[in-house]
C-alpha cells in the first residue's frame, strides 16, 4: 500500500519559515520524481517544486529564491523548506510521487497539509 504522509504545516507570520516533510512508503522512492503542489481556496492545484530521481529541481516562479526542495533516498522523504513566506502562500500543500513507465504514468498524492500565512 502506497502512502505519502505530509507534515510540518501550520500558521506562520509573514516573513516566517516552515519546513514541510513528506514520508513515502510502498514505492521504490528513488525511482520517483517527487513534488510539492498547493491549492488555495477557489483556485486550481499548482506546482510549487519538483525534484527528479537524479536530484534535478524545478520551481514555480513564485517559489524561486524562497523555497528549497530536497530529498533523502535513504529515509524516503522529501522536504520543502519555505522561507520569507507571504500571505499568498496560504494553501493546502500536497506531496506528489510520479513515475513515467512504459509510456504511462504512475502517480500518487498525499492527503495534504495546511499552511496559513497571516499576521
N, C-alpha and C positions, 0 to 999 in steps of 0.2 A: 504494500500500500504506500503510495507516494504522499508525502506530507511536506509542505512548506509552511513553516511557522515563523511569523514575524513577531518582533518585539522591539521595544525602545521608543514607541510613540509617546506622545503626551502634550502637555501645554507648556509653551515656552514664550518668553517675551521677544519682541522684535530685536534682532541683532544677536540672539542667543544661538545655541547649538544643540543638536540632538544627534545621536547615533542609532540608526536602525540596524537591526540584525535579522537575518533570515536563516533558519536552520533547516536544512533539507535532509530527507530520508527517503529510502525506497527508490532512489535513482543512482546511476553512476555519475555522481556530481561533476567530476572533472570533465565529462564529455558534453556538458550542457552550457549553453550561453545563459548567464543569469542576469536578470534585470530588475530594476525598480520602476514601477509605474505609479501614477497617482490619479485620483479622481476627486475633484472638488464638487460640491453640491451644484447640481444643474449643469454640469459640464461632462464632456466625454473623458474617458480614461486616456491619459497621455504618458508618453515615455519620459522618464526622468534620466535614467542612466542604464547602460548595459555594459557587461564585461564578458568577453568571449572566453572560450575554454583555454585559449592561449594567453589570456591576460590583457588583450587589447580592450580599450574602453571607448565609449561614445556617450556624449552627454547632450541633453537638450540645451538649447541656448540659455534658457532660464536657470540652468544648474551650473553652467560653466563658471569656474573660478570660485564657486561657493561649496559645491558638493563633490565628494570623492567616493567612488565605488571601489570596493576591493573584495577579493575572495580568498578563502583558505580551503584548499582542496583536501587537506587532512581532516579539518573539523567539519567539512561540508557546510560552510557558512558563507554568506555574502553580506557585506556591510555597506551601509550608506552613511557616510559622515556628512552631516549638513551643518554648515556654518553660515553666519550672517543671515539668519532666517528672516523672512518677510511675511507679512500677513497673507500675501498671495500664495505662499507655500502651504497654507492650510488646506488639507485634503486627507483622504484615506490613501495610504501608501501600500501598494501591493508588490509582493515578490513574485517573480516570474522565472520559470525554467523552460528553456526552449532548446530543442534539438531537431535538426533537419536530417532525416534519414530516408534513403531510397526515394527521394523526391517528395516526401511528405513531412508533416510537422508533428512532433510530439511536444505538447505544451502543458504546463501545469501552473496553477495560481495558488497563492496563499490566501488567507482569509482577510488580510488587510490589518493595518494598524493606523489609528487616528493620530494625525499631527495637527495641532492647533497653535497658531502663532498670533498672540494677542497681548496687548498691554492691559 
